[in-house]
C-alpha cells in the first residue's frame, strides 16, 4: 500500500500527463484537419472534461450553439449519435489510452474523478 503522499504524486503525474498529451490543440488540429479552428477548440474542451455549460461560458456562446457545433463535429467525423463524443475523441487522439480506459475503470480523464482519488 502506498503512502498518501505517494498516491497524490502518482495521481498528479497521471493528471499532468493526460493534460499535456490529450488537450494539445495543435496536435488535435493535425488529427482533425476536416474541422474548423472553433470545432477543434470545442473538441479540446470536451477532452479536458468540460461540460456543455462550461464550454459555452468559456467560448461566450449559447448552449444551443455548442449543441450545433457538437452535431457538426459528429457529422464531419461520422460519429453515430449514440456514441459518446468524449470517448470517441479520446480513442482518436490517444488510441492506447482509449483501450486501457475500457479495460481498467480506475483511469479517467475527468478532473473531478482524479481529484476525488486524492486522500
Kinemage of the C-alpha trace (Angstrom):
@kinemage 1
@onewidth
@group {chain A} dominant
@subgroup {mainchain}
@vectorlist {calphas} color= white
{ca unk a 1} P 0.000 0.000 0.000
{ca unk a 2} L 1.335 3.401 -0.962
{ca unk a 3} L 1.613 6.285 1.439
{ca unk a 4} L -0.932 9.083 0.876
{ca unk a 5} L 1.791 11.416 -0.426
{ca unk a 6} L 2.898 8.784 -2.971
{ca unk a 7} L -0.698 8.256 -4.068
{ca unk a 8} L -1.089 12.019 -4.597
{ca unk a 9} L 2.154 12.133 -6.574
{ca unk a 10} L 1.012 9.331 -8.883
{ca unk a 11} L -2.400 10.894 -9.408
{ca unk a 12} L -0.854 14.296 -10.108
{ca unk a 13} L 1.591 12.753 -12.582
{ca unk a 14} L -1.218 10.937 -14.430
{ca unk a 15} L -3.327 14.105 -14.458
{ca unk a 16} L -0.424 16.175 -15.834
{ca unk a 17} L 0.368 13.551 -18.472
{ca unk a 18} L -3.227 13.446 -19.654
{ca unk a 19} L -3.496 17.209 -19.691
{ca unk a 20} L -0.278 17.598 -21.678
{ca unk a 21} L -0.951 14.872 -24.213
{ca unk a 22} L -4.691 14.859 -24.728
{ca unk a 23} L -5.547 18.521 -24.758
{ca unk a 24} L -2.900 19.866 -27.117
{ca unk a 25} L -4.925 21.754 -29.716
{ca unk a 26} L -2.030 21.809 -32.208
{ca unk a 27} L -1.934 18.016 -32.324
{ca unk a 28} L -5.703 17.903 -32.302
{ca unk a 29} L -5.860 20.246 -35.294
{ca unk a 30} L -3.423 17.976 -37.141
{ca unk a 31} L -5.503 14.905 -36.304
{ca unk a 32} L -8.755 16.589 -37.311
{ca unk a 33} L -7.965 18.592 -40.461
{ca unk a 34} L -11.621 18.459 -41.563
{ca unk a 35} L -12.668 20.587 -38.601
{ca unk a 36} L -12.533 24.354 -38.309
{ca unk a 37} L -10.490 26.031 -35.603
{ca unk a 38} L -13.605 26.643 -33.492
{ca unk a 39} L -14.700 22.990 -33.761
{ca unk a 40} L -11.195 21.847 -32.774
{ca unk a 41} L -11.411 24.209 -29.800
{ca unk a 42} L -14.692 22.602 -28.712
{ca unk a 43} L -13.120 19.128 -29.120
{ca unk a 44} L -10.197 20.268 -26.994
{ca unk a 45} L -12.534 21.454 -24.242
{ca unk a 46} L -14.501 18.191 -24.405
{ca unk a 47} L -11.232 16.272 -23.966
{ca unk a 48} L -10.465 18.438 -20.940
{ca unk a 49} L -13.677 17.190 -19.375
{ca unk a 50} L -15.644 20.419 -19.723
{ca unk a 51} L -19.432 20.227 -19.645
{ca unk a 52} L -21.587 21.939 -22.269
{ca unk a 53} L -22.422 24.807 -19.895
{ca unk a 54} L -18.715 25.360 -19.167
{ca unk a 55} L -17.857 25.299 -22.869
{ca unk a 56} L -20.493 27.867 -23.765
{ca unk a 57} L -19.323 30.128 -20.956
{ca unk a 58} L -15.643 29.807 -21.943
{ca unk a 59} L -16.338 30.457 -25.625
{ca unk a 60} L -19.031 33.070 -24.976
{ca unk a 61} L -21.624 31.141 -26.994
{ca unk a 62} L -25.088 29.806 -26.273
{ca unk a 63} L -25.748 26.193 -25.277
{ca unk a 64} L -27.723 25.775 -28.496
{ca unk a 65} L -24.709 26.977 -30.496
{ca unk a 66} L -22.458 24.456 -28.729
{ca unk a 67} L -25.019 21.719 -29.467
{ca unk a 68} L -24.905 22.671 -33.161
{ca unk a 69} L -21.079 22.638 -33.144
{ca unk a 70} L -21.089 19.206 -31.486
{ca unk a 71} L -23.536 17.955 -34.134
{ca unk a 72} L -21.261 19.303 -36.886
{ca unk a 73} L -18.269 17.559 -35.290
{ca unk a 74} L -20.221 14.285 -35.224
{ca unk a 75} L -21.229 14.711 -38.867
{ca unk a 76} L -17.721 15.570 -40.097
{ca unk a 77} L -16.150 12.664 -38.194
{ca unk a 78} L -19.007 10.223 -38.941
{ca unk a 79} L -19.695 9.606 -35.252
{ca unk a 80} L -23.028 7.875 -34.581
{ca unk a 81} L -25.417 9.809 -32.345
{ca unk a 82} L -25.490 7.065 -29.725
{ca unk a 83} L -21.690 7.059 -29.331
{ca unk a 84} L -20.189 9.223 -26.583
{ca unk a 85} L -18.298 12.097 -28.232
{ca unk a 86} L -15.697 12.382 -25.470
{ca unk a 87} L -14.888 8.655 -25.570
{ca unk a 88} L -14.619 8.767 -29.350
{ca unk a 89} L -12.217 11.730 -29.201
{ca unk a 90} L -10.119 10.021 -26.534
{ca unk a 91} L -9.727 6.944 -28.730
{ca unk a 92} L -8.954 9.110 -31.741
{ca unk a 93} L -6.352 11.254 -30.009
{ca unk a 94} L -4.729 8.549 -27.939
{ca unk a 95} L -5.814 5.053 -29.050
{ca unk a 96} L -3.706 3.217 -26.465
{ca unk a 97} L -5.282 5.125 -23.620
{ca unk a 98} L -8.753 4.519 -25.023
{ca unk a 99} L -8.198 0.766 -24.912
{ca unk a 100} L -6.607 0.964 -21.475
{ca unk a 101} L -9.527 3.048 -20.203
{ca unk a 102} L -12.032 0.426 -21.328
{ca unk a 103} L -10.154 -2.357 -19.587
{ca unk a 104} L -9.322 -0.503 -16.394
{ca unk a 105} L -12.029 1.600 -14.803
{ca unk a 106} L -9.527 3.269 -12.445
{ca unk a 107} L -8.423 5.586 -15.262
{ca unk a 108} L -10.450 8.631 -16.208
{ca unk a 109} L -9.875 11.972 -17.894
{ca unk a 110} L -12.407 13.657 -15.700
{ca unk a 111} L -10.579 16.011 -13.340
{ca unk a 112} L -13.292 15.708 -10.732
{ca unk a 113} L -12.756 11.955 -10.678
{ca unk a 114} L -8.990 12.325 -10.382
{ca unk a 115} L -9.458 14.868 -7.605
{ca unk a 116} L -11.769 12.523 -5.745
{ca unk a 117} L -8.983 9.932 -5.581
{ca unk a 118} L -6.739 12.228 -3.555
{ca unk a 119} L -6.545 11.006 0.050
